[in-house]
Amino acid sequence: MESFRRVQGLGQAVNGLVQTGYRTGEAVNGVVQTDFSVEIHKDGYYIVNVGGQPWLNRASTFFITDGRPFSTFDDTLSLTQTTQETGLDNLGKWNSTNFHYQAGSAQIIASVRQYVDPPRPMAVFSQRYVNGANMTEALNDNSVIGGFPSFKLEGMPGNLGYLSYGGEMFGDENKRMGSWNLLTKDIQDGLAGGPLSVFDQRGNAVVISPFNQFMAASVWHEGIVGGAVHWGIMGGINSVPAGFVYETIIFFSDQGINKAFEGWGEVLKTQYNKEGVYRHSDLTLNYMGYWTDGGAYYYYNTEKNKTYEETILDVKTYTDSLNLPFRYVQYDSWWYYKGPAGGDILWEPMADVFPHGLQSSLTKYAKQNGGQFQFTVETLKSVPVEEAFWDYLFTRAREWGLILYEQDWLHNEFEGLEAMLTDLDLGRLWLLQMGNAARKHGISILYCMSYPRQALQTLEIPAVTMARVSDDYRPGNGQWKIGISSIFAEAVNIAPFKDTFWTTTNQPGSPYGMSEPFPALQAVVTTLSTGPVGPSDMIGGTNKSLLMRCCNEDGLILKPSKPARAINSQIIQAAFGGDIGPEGEVWSTYSIVSGLFFGIILAADLQRPFSITPEAAGFRNQNMTTMIYSHREYDHVMPFNQSSPYLLKNCSTVEFCLLYTSPVLKVGKSQVVILGEISKWVPVSSQRLLDVSYGSDITVTVKGSTDEDVTLFFLVDEHVASITCRIGASGALHSLFLGPSGGIVATDVSFHWPPL
């Protein structure tokens, strides 16, 4: 996250005005340039300024209580006093301006909180229901019962754009980009709404989202076209208890949309102590597995005249014959008992699917149906309301060998139960209980078909390590385009999953009647996502050489340090149009090994050439001389800097462009560029190269499976050299390189040039 300093002289009331702000630069001609500030008037008016310009102007504040709305628009909402407050929490010291409102019988305090030590480029807007409120329900579930903050769609007309997440699959399904103005109509709101970013073309961006109560929060775009945007509690809530607090965060960065989301995510992860230990230790994120979900050859499809049990065993025999190192298998929804609406009524194997079972016997769950656990039961759906149910379920599932539980149909379960939409706590309780039990039993969770509210709720659930961020895979469709949704997922420490894929084009007899025209692109996107690598080919249909580019011989995925994400200019182009960015998919990521930066750029489905610089790729603050090369032409290495960009052209879905950057290392009198393991999608990965140190010589620590051959490529003083080594029983190999002409000699456990 960027470092910011408090603007001196601000934060005090002056003529009824309170303003706090942050700056990243020095005074210009004696004038302090404030990059981000919140201008607060004691009469309840507030403006979010960026670079001294108004970006977000306050719209009317309102609250629904006693069966009617009270609003500052018509003066029915009474401001009784404005107070100042200071405090300390796990984010630091803060100052707050509090507006005390009377809305009928309800006393509500609307506050703006700014952090001053350490200073943070953000503001938190809160609604505190002092004595509670009754009869709060809005006209529809997709509205909100109160609006604070509320912003008009104006400010620097024509110069601001937006990215709005919404819908299923972590907000990917209905994500929208466009111009932020009075004609804007595609702000994703309501139950399916999600985080919103507003940005300009110079790298300034804010992110706005709920800061707590994620399952009860909503955003409402009033009037659909041009109307104000309000953040508050979802519209179906009919009462709010005394002391209930809902909060919204606005976070700012002057380094682009990606950095704004990164910084926003860091604050949220700090607030909720969200660590990456569960994600990093998840076997299904670290090793390749076989999948049977939607898009898979064997999704609700078996071999002719065979049961699912026989088919899965045949898959195992086939993959073993190829020495494919699958470490697990995913069973989708085809194996358990379902009710009339397609929902799970018994999470146990059907006898005709697994005749020999999964080491389990049948049972029922809900007390209402004779079971032993408390559920909220409605006409077509139900939800458990005690953690003991999940303990029971996961205890039994561990007996089967379960390591990953996929909670699918998340938005259907949420929207399909009236109790979820009218109860402030039920949605959060449901997900927390599931997550707590999974954590207790050492099971990780994959979210599928989640709305952004469930995505944000993962901040409180360490067991959720990954989520689908795309529509269902079907051979040949475009659901691989996950570069934008991966920004959101990575920000909240969730590994983005693009779904399964085929490794060969034609697989006769599939249930889809389709072919896969670009299996290589599917494979590289999956690997760069840092999510699961889960192919789903028919027996006899796997391209082993293509698939093994993802991993080592043990199935360990060789991945970058972060997921590949859409570059800023791709989003800016989508928002503003014209010719200011790439028209197509351009993503970037990187690996960090021993503090060295190895960049990766993927471009596909590009409609016209695009010249990319390190800054455009998001590769900032790289002080070392850097070279760039293509995965197809590793021997054609070129300088890569702001004055020497790389021209991306002819980057299709079949012939995609995959570029790598590597720093030039000064080794003795030589210049060495590590090209890496060019047979892999990620040639330099921290899973393969554990350490690089250099000076008079260079030492590389390589890791792999026992007896695995690893070939590494280097550019030594403009000469390409390679060496193949065999990993010993320890799984690691120390490698030494030195010399001006590229000659390398190997011994059993180390490489030397010139020979020692």
Secondary structure as UniProt FT lines:
FT   STRAND          5..6
FT   TURN            8..9
FT   STRAND          13..14
FT   TURN            15..16
FT   STRAND          17..23
FT   TURN            29..30
FT   STRAND          36..41
FT   TURN            42..43
FT   STRAND          46..50
FT   TURN            51..52
FT   STRAND          53..58
FT   STRAND          62..65
FT   TURN            66..67
FT   STRAND          68..71
FT   TURN            72..75
FT   STRAND          78..89
FT   TURN            90..91
FT   STRAND          92..103
FT   TURN            104..105
FT   STRAND          106..117
FT   STRAND          122..129
FT   STRAND          133..134
FT   TURN            141..142
FT   STRAND          146..147
FT   STRAND          150..151
FT   TURN            157..158
FT   STRAND          161..166
FT   HELIX           168..171
FT   TURN            172..174
FT   STRAND          176..179
FT   TURN            182..183
FT   TURN            191..192
FT   STRAND          193..199
FT   TURN            201..202
FT   STRAND          205..210
FT   TURN            214..216
FT   STRAND          217..221
FT   TURN            222..223
FT   STRAND          229..234
FT   TURN            235..236
FT   STRAND          239..240
FT   TURN            242..243
FT   STRAND          244..253
FT   HELIX           257..271
FT   TURN            272..273
FT   HELIX           277..281
FT   HELIX           283..286
FT   TURN            294..295
FT   TURN            297..300
FT   TURN            304..305
FT   HELIX           308..321
FT   TURN            322..323
FT   TURN            333..334
FT   STRAND          336..338
FT   TURN            340..341
FT   STRAND          344..349
FT   TURN            351..353
FT   TURN            355..358
FT   HELIX           367..369
FT   STRAND          375..377
FT   STRAND          382..384
FT   HELIX           387..400
FT   STRAND          404..407
FT   HELIX           410..415
FT   HELIX           418..422
FT   TURN            424..425
FT   HELIX           426..440
FT   TURN            441..442
FT   STRAND          444..447
FT   HELIX           452..457
FT   HELIX           458..460
FT   TURN            462..463
FT   STRAND          464..468
FT   TURN            475..476
FT   TURN            479..480
FT   TURN            483..484
FT   HELIX           485..491
FT   TURN            492..493
FT   STRAND          495..497
FT   TURN            508..509
FT   HELIX           519..528
FT   TURN            539..540
FT   HELIX           544..547
FT   HELIX           548..550
FT   TURN            553..554
FT   STRAND          556..557
FT   STRAND          565..566
FT   HELIX           568..576
FT   TURN            578..579
FT   STRAND          585..593
FT   TURN            594..595
FT   STRAND          596..604
FT   STRAND          610..612
FT   TURN            614..618
FT   STRAND          626..630
FT   TURN            634..635
FT   STRAND          638..639
FT   TURN            642..643
FT   STRAND          646..648
FT   STRAND          657..667
FT   TURN            668..669
FT   STRAND          670..676
FT   TURN            678..679
FT   TURN            686..688
FT   STRAND          689..694
FT   STRAND          698..703
FT   TURN            706..707
FT   STRAND          709..716
FT   TURN            717..718
FT   STRAND          719..726
FT   TURN            729..730
FT   STRAND          732..737
FT   STRAND          745..746
FT   STRAND          751..752
//
